[in-house]
Amino acid sequence: MSSDSIDRYEQLYVWGYPLVRSLQLRETMTRSEPGRERDSGRSAAAPLGEFGHQKLLSDPGYRVGVAPNVDTLYSVAWVDLLEGDLRLDLPDFGERYYAFQFGYADTTCHTVGKRTHGGVLGPVTIRWAPSLAEPALTSGQLGMELDCTCRFLMIAGRIMVDSSNPRDLHEVHALQEEIRLSSPGTHARVPDAEPDASQSPVASESGPGRHFFEQLSRVMDDLSVEAVDPDVRDLLAEVGWRPGERLGAEMPRFALDDAVARGFAMVRRGVADAGQVRNGWMINYAGVEFGRDWLLRASVAMAQIYINPAEEALYPVLEVDSAGRGLVGDHRYRLRFTPGQLPPVTYFWSLTMYHAEGLLVANPLSRYSVGDRSPHLRYEPDGSLELVVSHERPVEGEDNWLPAPEGGFRLMLRLYGPSPGCLSGKWSPPALVRDGVHDGGAEKPDPNQTKAGLAT
């Protein structure tokens, strides 16, 4: 077995990683989601072909995926365009922030909503267009028209909730009930799709390498040839693959396992470089504009799959303090926005606390994030804002406190409708400063500063 062959499969792993992650997410949300999660209202899981609506804002009990937001409720549908064209109808959202994301098999997307259409987004006609090289979202006579190059499509709606107003949750529920999927011309609800046994997860007794390439082959069966980059087509030809065949079928198990292990390590390393570091915050300014950078696409799929385009939202992630030390809740930290330096956004911003594993943190206040909609925040007379991050309750009170776990944690700042200054890097979040361990005084910076990584 030549090293060149293993190298080619390693490259195919990096290219195909997002496609397999999308497949796994679809199966989790349409077939593998535990019933108790769906019934609890925490999840937007639903059978293929229909919308699932999250009814409760995420809390520490939500364990589907990582880094859930507590700003919006999700309404999600996975659809099979082989069943025919679809029409998406949405209600009038008025002044409320909302966004609907069309996520493709390679984890790129288009997002429309408040930013692009104000409170009213007309009907969206969705078609499978295998002859196209890439998806196209255009304005038609009766609304938007989406031509999709992949068979399966994710539609993910995010609707803002004012958590300080108990009635607001019910208003969002009413909006969710007005979201409709139908066949064009019928305006009738699409029937539940029958489960496809061929889409069940592949049992892997043949090793991780063969399992991965079996899954990738399934995805490629539903992709148009034109949607595959010419360089990747050449790579597929070099390994002797033809449409309808299983990738790596003739390769020894050890060779595929080696290719997958090397590819996975490459993607993991890429996560740490999938953005720019500003004051310790890792910020992905590219959003979903990957171009032909397959490693960047795979790294973002590993860390923040199906993020929005940067102009819709930015997601700075922090895992180190101002001196480059890892964040631990046993210490107390301060995040200070000086006068005029609060996040410049069109819609709203929030700062959310997560365990190192990416789950929300249980605490006595049931406070998982703070932001510009938090009524309890106390601003200084000059307009500045100082947030306290710690496990122990601050002696000065809890108004500006974001509770942390005892152990390691990470923070995510969500900027909805980031300003041009945010997108260009002219504005960036301040560093998180750690108080002294015993006396509350600031410690000297650690010269061995490390780089933060995106949430995983």
HELIX and SHEET records of a PDB file:
HELIX    1   1 SER A    3  GLU A   27  1                                  25    
HELIX    2   2 THR A   28  SER A   32  3                                   5    
HELIX    3   3 GLY A   35  SER A   40  1                                   6    
HELIX    4   4 LEU A   81  GLU A   83  5                                   3    
HELIX    5   5 LYS A  114  HIS A  117  1                                   4    
HELIX    6   6 ASP A  168  GLN A  176  1                                   9    
HELIX    7   7 ALA A  197  GLN A  199  5                                   3    
HELIX    8   8 PRO A  208  ASP A  221  1                                  14    
HELIX    9   9 VAL A  225  ALA A  227  5                                   3    
HELIX   10  10 PRO A  230  GLU A  238  1                                   9    
HELIX   11  11 ARG A  253  VAL A  271  1                                  19    
HELIX   12  12 TRP A  294  GLN A  304  1                                  11    
HELIX   13  13 PRO A  420  SER A  424  1                                   5    
SHEET    1   A 5 GLY A  52  HIS A  53  0                                        
SHEET    2   A 5 THR A  72  ASP A  80 -1                                        
SHEET    3   A 5 PHE A 152  MET A 160 -1                                        
SHEET    4   A 5 TYR A  98  GLY A 103 -1                                        
SHEET    5   A 5 CYS A 109  GLY A 113 -1                                        
SHEET    1   B 5 ALA A 136  SER A 139  0                                        
SHEET    2   B 5 MET A 144  CYS A 148 -1                                        
SHEET    3   B 5 VAL A 124  TRP A 128  1                                        
SHEET    4   B 5 LEU A  86  ASP A  89 -1                                        
SHEET    5   B 5 ARG A 180  SER A 182 -1                                        
SHEET    1   C 5 GLN A 276  ARG A 278  0                                        
SHEET    2   C 5 TRP A 281  ILE A 283 -1                                        
SHEET    3   C 5 VAL A 317  LEU A 318 -1                                        
SHEET    4   C 5 PHE A 409  PRO A 418 -1                                        
SHEET    5   C 5 ALA A 313  LEU A 314 -1                                        
SHEET    1   D 6 GLN A 276  ARG A 278  0                                        
SHEET    2   D 6 TRP A 281  ILE A 283 -1                                        
SHEET    3   D 6 VAL A 317  LEU A 318 -1                                        
SHEET    4   D 6 PHE A 409  PRO A 418 -1                                        
SHEET    5   D 6 VAL A 345  HIS A 355 -1                                        
SHEET    6   D 6 SER A 369  GLY A 371 -1                                        
SHEET    1   E 4 TRP A 401  PRO A 403  0                                        
SHEET    2   E 4 LEU A 385  SER A 390  1                                        
SHEET    3   E 4 TYR A 333  PHE A 337 -1                                        
SHEET    4   E 4 LEU A 432  ARG A 434 -1                                        
END                                                                             
